[in-house]
């Protein structure tokens, strides 16, 4: 049973590495594949713990992590970290009455959602900055434009929660300018399984969407390597 499980993981990993754009993230050292790691964004601090590398003691680094949140999805169901336990997810901000930019960003997200529709490790979230109008029923109606399945959650919460989450968690801007206008980031934000920020991408840029697609694969490979670490 264990051998079959390991073989399955190896096959998945090989398939990931075989994808053309992903090759950019590979380095070769002593005949072994090494991944070019993604950066960590946000403030960081030196931990009191450490580890040895080639006989040298190296202090561990504590990276910025999202705090847990409690929001509601388009189906009226509560959403928190429990929904993303050991999962990778891509977050974004929007509102249903925004100009064309939201449609452009969400169209690009929908293509990624489709690409990862069978992958249990990858999810997508779009958080409204206009919760007063973007109630769960309104988000449900809006989400019907896209083939969301259960991989793409449209989330709402009170502005105190969502704006704080944007600024202090995802480290992007979100503020209501007036009754009908909002200032918010159009970035897509890549979050790893440990709830750390690993990338920001222009949601309207084809080049950035391709880069995001490749870097999602990097995180998938990281997670698979954790499971089968003794093999590598």
C-alpha positions in Angstrom: 0.0 0.0 0.0 2.8 2.4 1.0 4.8 1.6 -2.2 1.7 2.3 -4.4 1.1 5.6 -2.6 4.7 6.7 -3.0 4.7 5.7 -6.7 1.5 7.7 -7.2 3.2 10.8 -5.7 6.3 10.3 -7.8 4.2 10.1 -11.0 2.3 13.3 -10.1 5.5 15.1 -9.4 7.1 14.0 -12.7 4.0 15.2 -14.6 4.2 18.5 -12.8 7.9 18.9 -13.7 7.3 17.9 -17.3 5.2 21.0 -17.9 7.2 23.5 -20.1 6.8 26.7 -18.1 7.7 25.0 -14.9 11.2 24.1 -16.1 12.2 27.7 -15.3 12.0 26.8 -11.6 14.3 23.9 -11.7 18.0 24.0 -10.9 20.4 21.0 -11.2 22.9 20.3 -8.5 25.0 17.1 -8.4 22.6 15.4 -10.8 19.5 16.0 -8.6 16.6 18.4 -9.3 16.4 21.3 -6.9 13.5 23.8 -7.0 14.0 27.4 -7.2 12.0 28.4 -4.1 9.4 31.2 -4.2 10.0 34.2 -2.0 8.1 34.9 1.2 6.4 38.3 1.4 5.8 40.5 4.4 7.6 41.2 7.7 9.8 38.4 9.1 11.7 37.9 12.3 14.5 35.6 13.6 13.3 32.7 15.7 14.9 31.4 18.9 15.2 28.0 17.3 17.6 27.0 14.5 19.1 24.2 12.5 22.4 23.0 11.3 23.4 23.1 7.6 26.9 21.7 6.6 27.8 21.9 10.3 26.9 25.6 10.6 24.1 26.7 12.9 21.4 28.8 11.1 18.6 30.5 13.0 15.1 29.8 11.8 13.0 32.6 10.2 9.5 33.3 11.2 7.6 34.6 8.1 4.4 36.6 8.0 1.3 34.5 8.1 -2.4 35.2 7.6 -4.5 35.3 10.7 -7.6 33.1 10.8 -10.7 34.7 9.3 -14.4 34.1 9.4 -16.3 35.0 6.2 -19.3 33.8 4.4 -19.4 32.3 0.9 -21.9 32.7 -2.0 -23.9 29.8 -0.6 -24.2 31.3 2.9 -21.8 28.9 4.4 -19.0 30.0 6.9 -15.5 29.9 5.6 -12.3 30.0 7.7 -8.9 28.4 7.7 -10.5 25.0 8.2 -11.6 25.2 4.6 -8.0 25.5 3.5 -6.3 23.1 5.8 -3.1 22.0 4.1 -4.3 23.7 0.9 -2.8 26.2 -1.5 -5.1 29.1 -2.5 -5.2 32.2 -4.6 -7.0 35.2 -3.1 -8.3 38.4 -4.8 -10.5 41.4 -4.0 -13.4 42.7 -6.1 -17.0 43.9 -6.0 -19.8 42.9 -8.2 -20.6 46.5 -9.4 -17.1 47.4 -10.3 -16.1 48.5 -13.9 -14.6 46.1 -16.5 -11.4 45.4 -14.5 -13.2 42.9 -12.2 -14.6 41.0 -15.2 -11.1 40.8 -16.8 -9.5 39.6 -13.5 -12.3 37.1 -12.8 -12.2 35.8 -16.4 -8.5 35.0 -15.9 -9.2 33.4 -12.5 -11.9 31.2 -14.1 -9.4 29.8 -16.5 -7.1 28.9 -13.6 -10.1 27.4 -11.7 -10.8 25.2 -14.7 -7.1 24.2 -15.1 -7.1 23.0 -11.4 -10.6 21.7 -11.2 -9.4 18.2 -10.4 -6.6 19.2 -8.1 -7.6 18.8 -4.5 -4.7 21.0 -3.3 -5.6 24.2 -5.0 -8.5 26.6 -4.3 -9.5 30.2 -5.2 -11.2 33.0 -3.2 -12.6 36.3 -4.3 -13.4 38.7 -1.4 -15.8 41.5 -1.9 -14.9 45.0 -0.7 -18.6 46.0 -0.9 -20.3 43.6 1.6 -23.3 45.9 2.1 -24.5 45.1 -1.5 -22.6 41.9 -2.1 -24.6 39.7 0.1 -24.4 35.9 -0.3 -27.4 35.8 -2.7 -25.8 38.7 -4.8 -22.5 36.8 -4.9 -24.3 33.6 -5.8 -25.9 35.4 -8.8 -22.6 36.9 -9.8 -20.7 33.6 -9.5 -23.2 32.0 -11.9 -21.3 33.7 -14.7 -18.5 31.4 -14.2 -18.0 27.6 -13.8 -16.9 27.9 -10.2 -17.7 24.4 -8.8 -16.5 24.2 -5.2 -13.0 25.4 -6.1 -13.8 29.1 -6.2 -15.4 30.8 -3.2 -16.8 34.3 -3.4 -16.6 35.7 0.1 -18.2 38.5 2.1 -17.9 39.8 5.7 -18.3 43.1 7.4 -15.9 45.9 6.3 -14.0 45.9 9.6 -13.1 42.3 9.0 -12.4 42.3 5.3 -10.5 45.6 5.2 -8.3 44.5 8.1 -7.7 41.2 6.4 -6.7 42.9 3.2 -4.3 45.3 4.9 -2.9 43.3 7.8 -3.2 39.8 6.3 -2.8 39.9 2.5 -0.8 43.2 2.8 -2.8 45.0 0.1 -5.0 48.1 0.1 -8.8 48.1 0.5 -10.9 51.1 1.4 -14.3 52.6 0.5 -13.8 55.9 -1.3 -17.4 56.8 -1.5 -20.8 55.1 -1.8 -20.1 53.7 -5.3 -16.3 53.6 -5.5 -13.7 51.5 -3.8 -9.9 51.6 -3.7 -8.5 48.1 -3.6 -5.8 45.9 -5.1 -6.3 44.0 -8.3 -3.5 41.6 -7.4 -3.9 37.9 -7.2 -2.2 36.7 -4.1 -0.7 33.2 -3.8 -0.9 31.6 -0.3 0.9 28.4 0.6 -0.3 25.6 2.8 1.2 27.3 5.9 -0.8 30.5 5.1 2.2 32.5 4.0 2.2 34.9 1.1 4.4 33.5 -1.8 3.5 35.8 -4.7 1.6 38.8 -6.1 0.4 38.9 -9.7 -1.4 41.4 -11.9 -4.8 39.9 -12.5 -5.2 41.5 -15.9 -1.8 40.5 -17.2 -1.5 37.3 -19.4 2.2 37.1 -18.5 1.5 37.3 -14.8 -1.3 34.7 -15.0 1.1 32.3 -16.7 3.7 33.0 -14.0 1.1 32.4 -11.3 0.1 29.1 -13.0 3.8 28.0 -12.9 4.3 29.1 -9.3 1.2 27.2 -8.2 2.9 24.2 -9.5 6.0 25.1 -7.5 4.0 25.0 -4.3 2.3 21.8 -5.3 5.8 20.3 -5.7 6.8 21.6 -2.3 3.9 19.9 -0.7 4.5 16.6 -2.4 8.2 16.8 -1.4 7.1 17.2 2.3 5.1 14.0 2.0 7.8 12.0 0.4 10.8 13.8 1.8 12.8 10.7 2.6 12.9 9.8 -1.1 14.6 13.0 -2.2 
